[in-house]
Amino acid sequence: MEDTLLLASLLKRMNENQLALGAAIEELSNWVEQRGSTEVAQNIRGALETLDGNAGFITLALASLSAEGRAKK
């Protein structure tokens, strides 16, 4: 019971960190592009697509773990 809630809480915070890092990296890619390095900016955005692509699954998994933890209470 508590292990599931702890895991869900841990993963939620890790996901929040991932989203924050993604936002910061996107800002850097914009800055790089404004200075003429469009190829580098495109490479950065390509890597960010992986973060975006996984975000939906992570959200669903967190919801499932949270619901499981609450159900076991």
C-alpha positions as CSV (number, residue, x, y, z in Angstrom):
1,M,0.0,0.0,0.0
2,E,2.5,2.6,1.1
3,D,5.1,1.3,-1.3
4,T,2.8,2.0,-4.2
5,L,2.0,5.5,-3.1
6,L,5.7,6.2,-2.4
7,L,6.6,4.9,-5.9
8,A,3.8,7.0,-7.5
9,S,5.0,10.1,-5.6
10,L,8.6,9.5,-6.6
11,L,7.8,9.0,-10.2
12,K,5.6,12.1,-10.2
13,R,8.4,14.2,-9.0
14,M,10.8,12.7,-11.5
15,N,8.3,13.4,-14.2
16,E,8.0,17.0,-13.1
17,N,11.8,17.3,-13.2
18,Q,11.8,15.8,-16.7
19,L,9.2,18.4,-17.8
20,A,11.1,21.2,-16.3
21,L,14.3,20.1,-18.0
22,G,12.5,19.8,-21.3
23,A,11.2,23.4,-21.0
24,A,14.6,24.7,-20.2
25,I,16.2,22.8,-23.1
26,E,13.5,24.1,-25.4
27,E,14.4,27.7,-24.3
28,L,18.0,27.0,-25.1
29,S,17.2,25.6,-28.5
30,N,15.3,28.8,-29.3
31,W,18.3,30.9,-28.2
32,V,20.6,28.8,-30.3
33,E,18.3,29.1,-33.3
34,Q,18.1,32.9,-32.9
35,R,21.9,33.0,-33.2
36,G,21.9,31.1,-36.5
37,S,22.5,27.5,-35.5
38,T,19.3,26.1,-37.0
39,E,20.7,22.6,-37.4
40,V,21.7,22.4,-33.7
41,A,18.3,23.7,-32.7
42,Q,16.6,21.1,-34.9
43,N,18.7,18.3,-33.3
44,I,17.7,19.5,-29.9
45,R,14.0,19.6,-30.8
46,G,14.3,16.1,-32.2
47,A,15.5,14.9,-28.8
48,L,12.7,16.8,-27.1
49,E,10.2,14.9,-29.2
50,T,11.2,11.8,-27.2
51,L,10.3,13.5,-24.0
52,D,7.0,14.6,-25.4
53,G,6.3,11.2,-26.8
54,N,6.7,9.5,-23.5
55,A,4.8,12.1,-21.5
56,G,1.4,10.6,-22.2
57,F,2.4,7.1,-21.1
58,I,4.1,8.5,-17.9
59,T,0.9,10.4,-17.0
60,L,-1.3,7.3,-17.5
61,A,1.1,5.1,-15.5
62,L,1.2,7.6,-12.6
63,A,-2.6,7.8,-12.6
64,S,-2.8,4.0,-12.5
65,L,-0.2,3.7,-9.6
66,S,-1.9,6.5,-7.7
67,A,-5.4,4.8,-8.1
68,E,-3.9,1.5,-7.1
69,G,-2.3,3.0,-4.0
70,R,-5.5,4.7,-2.9
71,A,-7.6,1.5,-3.5
72,K,-5.3,-0.5,-1.2
73,K,-5.8,2.0,1.7
